[in-house]
């Protein structure tokens, strides 16, 4: 599967490497992509039917004023697997960022509306009693 990804990137005009390019490799190539296929750690998932997931969805909907959406897996390198493994319990997150926030980029941003939603959501989370 990873070879198909590499080939697709090559077809876009990139020199594809699995390491940092050397200065000699950088000079003749205007587009270089590094694809490191080593496995970091497993993704984590919490079953959507767990009571805590329903509780958190209810709080998120209350804070937003509209139904919330649960996604079983998000991209990125959030080490939820390690938390779940150490605690022996499912781990879930409540992201508040806008979808076009450009995380970890020079122009990373957070819409004020998402910030205020996050304040409301976490206030509810910290003040609402959970009954399983």
C-alpha positions in Angstrom: 0.0 0.0 0.0 2.7 2.5 0.9 4.4 1.9 -2.5 1.2 3.1 -4.2 1.3 6.3 -2.1 5.0 6.8 -3.0 4.2 6.3 -6.7 1.3 8.7 -6.7 3.5 11.4 -5.1 6.3 10.7 -7.7 3.7 11.2 -10.4 3.0 14.7 -9.0 6.6 15.6 -9.7 8.3 14.9 -6.4 11.5 13.2 -5.6 10.4 10.8 -2.9 12.8 9.9 -0.1 12.5 8.0 3.2 15.0 10.3 4.9 16.1 13.9 5.0 17.4 15.0 1.5 21.1 15.9 1.1 22.1 19.3 -0.2 23.1 17.6 -3.5 19.6 16.1 -3.8 17.9 19.5 -3.0 19.7 21.4 -5.8 18.2 19.7 -8.8 14.8 19.0 -7.4 12.2 21.8 -6.7 9.8 19.4 -5.0 10.9 16.8 -2.5 8.6 14.6 -0.3 9.7 12.6 2.6 7.6 9.5 3.3 8.6 7.6 6.5 6.5 4.5 6.7 7.7 3.2 10.1 4.9 2.6 12.5 4.8 4.9 15.5 2.0 3.6 17.7 -1.4 2.2 17.2 -4.5 4.4 16.7 -7.0 4.4 19.6 -10.7 4.0 19.3 -13.5 4.1 21.9 -16.7 2.3 21.1 -19.4 4.8 20.2 -21.9 3.0 22.4 -19.9 3.6 25.7 -21.9 5.7 28.2 -19.0 8.2 28.5 -19.2 8.9 24.8 -22.9 9.5 25.0 -22.3 11.9 27.9 -19.6 13.8 26.1 -21.7 14.0 22.9 -24.6 15.5 25.0 -22.3 18.1 26.5 -20.8 19.0 23.1 -24.3 19.3 21.6 -25.4 21.5 24.5 -22.4 23.8 24.2 -22.8 24.1 20.4 -26.6 24.4 20.3 -26.8 21.6 17.7 -26.1 17.9 17.5 -22.5 16.8 17.9 -20.6 14.3 15.6 -18.5 11.5 17.0 -15.6 10.3 14.8 -14.0 7.0 15.7 -10.5 8.0 14.7 -8.8 11.4 14.0 -5.6 12.0 12.2 -2.4 13.3 13.8 -0.2 11.9 16.5 -2.2 12.3 19.6 -1.0 9.4 21.8 -4.4 8.2 23.0 -3.3 4.6 22.7 -0.8 5.2 25.5 -3.3 6.8 27.8 -5.8 4.0 27.3 -3.2 1.4 27.8 -1.8 3.0 31.0 -5.2 3.6 32.5 -6.9 0.4 31.3 -9.8 2.5 30.0 -10.9 4.0 26.8 -9.6 7.4 26.0 -11.5 10.1 24.0 -10.8 13.7 23.1 -13.0 16.7 22.6 -11.4 18.8 19.9 -12.5 22.4 19.5 -10.5 23.6 16.6 -12.0 24.8 13.3 -11.4 22.3 10.4 -9.3 24.8 8.5 -7.0 25.7 11.3 -3.7 24.6 9.7 -2.5 22.9 12.8 1.3 23.1 13.3 1.7 25.4 10.3 3.1 28.9 10.3 -0.5 30.2 9.8 -2.1 28.0 12.5 -5.3 29.7 13.7 -8.4 29.2 15.9 -11.6 31.0 15.1 -13.0 33.0 18.1 -16.3 31.2 17.7 -14.4 27.9 18.3 -12.6 29.3 21.3 -15.9 30.4 22.9 -17.5 27.0 22.1 -14.5 25.4 23.8 -14.9 27.6 26.9 -18.6 26.6 27.0 -17.9 22.9 26.4 -15.2 22.6 29.0 -17.2 24.6 31.6 -20.0 22.1 31.1 -17.6 19.2 31.3 -16.1 20.5 34.6 -19.5 21.4 36.2 -21.8 18.6 35.0 -22.1 15.4 37.0 -21.8 12.2 35.0 -24.2 9.5 35.7 -23.2 6.2 34.0 
